[in-house]
Amino acid sequence: MQERAVEEVKLAIKPFYQKRDINKDEYKEILRKAVQKVCHSKSGEINPVKVGNLIKAYVEKYKHARKHKKGEDSAKVPEDQSEQMKISDSP
């Protein structure tokens, strides 16, 4: 059953990886989490539509987290650069 779940999840996640919506580490993490979730579902069935929706939700979650993580980092960089400019501009 787990092998079938892995195949379904890989099938659903592949387009997102090919479009570079997620990177290799995120691919691995989503694959691991999704397979666990599918295998431990109460229904015991592997529904491709539900797997697709699950993968889509995970991809959106990871894209959102990455966007906000970069936002925090980029917000700090201009402050540092402006201070460096002040130091280098002073005689």
N, C-alpha and C positions, 0 to 999 in steps of 0.2 A: 504494500500500500504506500509506503514512504517513497519508494522509487517512482511510483506513478505520480505522486504529489510533486516530487522534484521535477519531473518532466513537464507537468502542467505549469508550474511556477516559472520554470525556465522559458517556456513558450510564451508566457504572458509578459515576462520582464525583458525579453530580448529586444523588442522595438525601442524601449526606453533607453537601453544601454547603447544601442546603435545610433540613436539620435543625440547621444551624449547628454541626456537629461540627468543621468547618474554616472558616477565614476566606478572604478573597479571595486573599491572598498565598500561603497554603498550597495553595489550589486550583490556582493557576498553577504552583507549584513541582512539585506532585504530577503534574499533567498533563504537564508537560515531561519529568520523569524517567520516568514510566510509558510515555509514547509512545516515548521513546528505547529503553527496555528491550524493549518489545514489538517494535519494528521491527528491533532487532538480535538477536532471539532466534534460536537455531540452527535451530529447527523451521521458521521462516518462516510459520507459520500464526497467525491471530488467533483464539484460543479465548476466547469471552466469559466462560466460567466462570473460566479462569485470569486473565483481565484483572480480573474482579471480585475475586478473591482478592488479587491484587497491589494493587489500590486499597485494599481493606480493610486490608491490612498497612501501607500507607503512611499511611492515616488514623490508625490506632492509634499508629504511630510518632510522628507529628506531635502527636497529642493528649497522648501520654506526655511528649514533650519539652517541650511548652508547660506542662503541669502541674508538672513539676519545675523549670522555669525560674521560674514564678510562685512556687513553694514557696521557692526561694532568695531571691527578692525580698521576699516577705512575712515571711520569717524575719528579715530585716535591719530591716524597718520598725518592729516593736515595740521593738527595742532603741533606735532613734533616738527614738521617741516617749517612751519611759520616761526617757531623758536629758533631753528637752525638758521633760517634766513636772517633773523634779527642779529644773531651772533656774527654771521659772516658779513653782513652789511655794515656793522659798526667798525669805525676806523681803529 
